[in-house]
């Protein structure tokens, strides 16, 4: 089942949920932060990431399948390519939580706490 269109609706919804969670974690956001910023309830975000089929989402998937748009999910929510260091860490365990801290801005230098004076 390498082709995304060969997956069942349930499997496709779970894949979408997994990719949403991976993207959220890569941005170092908690589910609560995502829920607040998206104007959703925490439980809604949790259910989406778990791939628990909400009526609206399963209907959306069915419509996309009929219209031939299901393949577009790879473009809409692409799989994240882990960095080489992340690949090593993934062998140990997969990340389950975000710290909720502010991620460093691109190009911003990182310093030890005692180095900041």
Buried (B, 14 or more C-beta within 10 A) or exposed (E): EEEBEEBEBEEBBBBBBBBBBBBBBBEBBBBEBBBBEEEBEBEBBBBBBEBBBEEEBBEBBEEBBEEEBBEEBEEEBEEEEEEEEEEEEEEEEEEEEBEEEEEEEEEEEEEEEEEEE
